[in-house]
Amino acid sequence: MRLLLIEDNHDLVRILKKALEKAGFSVDVAYDGIEGEYMGSEGIYELVILDLGLPKRNGITVLQNWRANRNNVPVLILTARDAWHEKVDGFKAGADDYLAKPFHTEELLARVNAIIHRAHQNPGGKLQIGDLILDEDRQRVTLKTGVIHELTGTEFKLLRFFLLHPGQVLSKSILIGQIYDFDSDKDSNVIEVYVNHLRHIIGKQRIETRRGQGYVFKEMSE
């Protein structure tokens, strides 16, 4: 799952990017408001983490411009702890949540997951579709039988994206875009390999191949 982090503090970017990638996200970074606004308008991100005190263009203006152009990407804003007015302005501009600096990365991850779950009408601490339960903290899946399977990083990314988009046709290009960030080498063949890995784990019938279109995750086993 692909996120955009817009933050000009390079030390904080390094810490957050590492934590988010460890949690199974692909992360692209912008260091100023103009670049961040452009990247966030591409329609490829599940969520944007947006600092408000950005060079070139402040975060509030970036967010206002997105919403004015009907860009409804979920946004978590970062604010200074004592800047209560920024929180109010952020919500008025269309933010989904905020986090005051300094903060613990565990709280950031919890808020990111909560926003994404709500955006996909799957609120709650666990990501569950049908008889599958995905543990996003431990990156493992529990089957109907109670059997637990540990997932590799790529298997986890792919299964989480399938669970958040049940019944939708997902092309290889879409899946590649969610597994890799801009700086990664992209190989479409790896998608087929990992889809087959997941089929062995959760059942072949759960992921249907649509020839020439992509894959569809079925909510319930037949």
N, C-alpha and C positions, 0 to 999 in steps of 0.2 A: 504494500500500500504506500502510495507516494504522498509526501508532505512537502510543503514549502515553508522554510524558515527565513523570515526577513528580520535581520538583526545586525547592527553595525559593530557590536562588541565581539571582536574575533575570539577572545578567550571564552566567552559565553557560548559562542557558536560551536567551538570545538567540543565543549562539554556536552551541550545539548545534542549535537549531531551524533556523537558517540553513543549517548544514552538512547536516543530514538532508534538508531540503527540496531543496537543490541535488542531493543524491544520489537524488532521486526519491521521497521519502516524504512522506506527509501526516502532520502532527504536531499532536496536541492536547497541551495542557499542564495539569498540576495542580501547585499550589504547596504543598500540605499533604497529610498522610497520609489524612485523612478523605475529602477530595474525590477524591484519587487512587484510594483503594480503591473508592469508588462508581463512578467512571468506568471503572476496570479490570474491573469486574464486568459491564459492558454486553455483552461478547462480540463486540466489533467490531474489536478490535486484533490485529494479527499478532504484536506484541511490545510489551513494556513495559520502559522504561528507568527503574529505580527507585533513587533515592537512599535511603540508610538513615537519615541524620540529618534527618528531616523534623519540622516542627512538628505539633502536635495528635495525631499518631499515627505512631510510627516505622515505618520501612520493613519491618523484620522482622515486626512485628505485621500489617502490611498483607498481606505475602506469606503468612504463616501462615493468615490468614483466607481468602485466596483458595483456597489448597490445601485447607483444611478444607471449603470449599464446592464442591470438585471443579472449580475454575477452573484449567485447565491452560495458560493463556496463557504463552508463553515470556517469561522475565524475565531481564534483564541488570541486575545490581545495581552501584551505584557506591559505593565505600567510600573512607575515608581511607587513605593509603598504609601507615601503620603500624598500622592496626586489623585485624590478622590474625584476631582472634577474630570480627570482623564477617563476614569471608569464610566462616569455618567455620559460623557461625550462619546465614548466607544459604543456603549449600548444604544445610544440614540442613532449612531451611524450605522448600526446593524451588526455589531459583534455578537457572538454566541456565548462567550464567556470571557473572563479575564483572570489574570494571575499577577499578583504584585511581587516585584523584586525586593529582596532576594527570595528565592523559593527552593524547595527540594525537588529534585528531578522526579521523584516518585509521585509527587502531587501533579506535576506537569503531565506525566504519562497517564495518570488516572483521569485527568480532565480531558486529555486528547481522546482517550478511548470512549469516555462517556459522551462526548460531542459526536463522535463518529457513529456510535450506536444509536443515538437519538436521530441523527440524520437519516439513518436507514430503518427507522421504526423498530429498533431492536434494543429498547432501554433495559437497563439492569447490568449487574456486574459480570454476567456470563454471556458469551456469544453462543446462542443455541438455536439451531435450525433443525426441526424434526427431532430425530433421536441422536443427533450429534451435538456434543458439547465441547467447545474449544476453550481451553485454558490459555488466555493470552499472556499471563505472567510466566507460566512454565513452558509455554509453547508445546502443548500436547493436546491430543484429542481423545475424548472418551466416547466409545461406541455404545449402542443399545445394549449389548451384552455385558457392559461394564468393563470391557477390556480397554486399557489405556495405551495409546501409542505415542511415543516421543517423536517429535517432528524435527527435521533439519530446518535451517533458517529459510530456505527457499520453499520447502513444503509448507511451512507455517504461513509465509506471506501469501502463497497461492491459495491455500485453503481458506484463510481469513477473508480474502477478497471474494472467493466463491460464496462463502456463507453470508456476506453482506450484500450479495447481488443474486439471490436465488431466482431461478426462472428466467434470467436474462441471458441473451446470447452475448458471450464475451469473446471477442476476436483475439488472435494471438498478439496483435499489435497493442491492444488494450492491456492484456496481461503483462506483456513485456514492459510497458510503460509504468506499471504498478510495482514490478519487481525490481527494476533497475532505476538508478538515478542518472542524471545527465553524464556523469563522469565514468560510468561503467560500460564495458563492452557488452553489446547486445547480441544475443544469438537466439533466433526464433526456434531452433531445434530443441533448446533446453526446455521449452514449454511442454512439448510432447513428452519428453522424458519424465518431467515432474508430475504431469497429469497422470501418467501411467503409474508412477509411484503412489499417488494419492488413491487411485482406483484400487490398488492392492490393499491399501489400508482401510478405506471406508466402504469399499464395494464398487464393483465396476459399473453397476447400474446408476450410481449416484451422479456421475459426470458423463453427460451425453455429448457425443461429437456431432456437430452440424457441419456437414461437408461444405467447404468453401466459405463457412461463416465463423466457426469457432467452437466454443463449448458452452453447455448449459448445465448448471448445477440443479439437481432435483431436490425439492424440499423433503420429500418422504420417499423411502425405499418402497419398491413395488413388491 
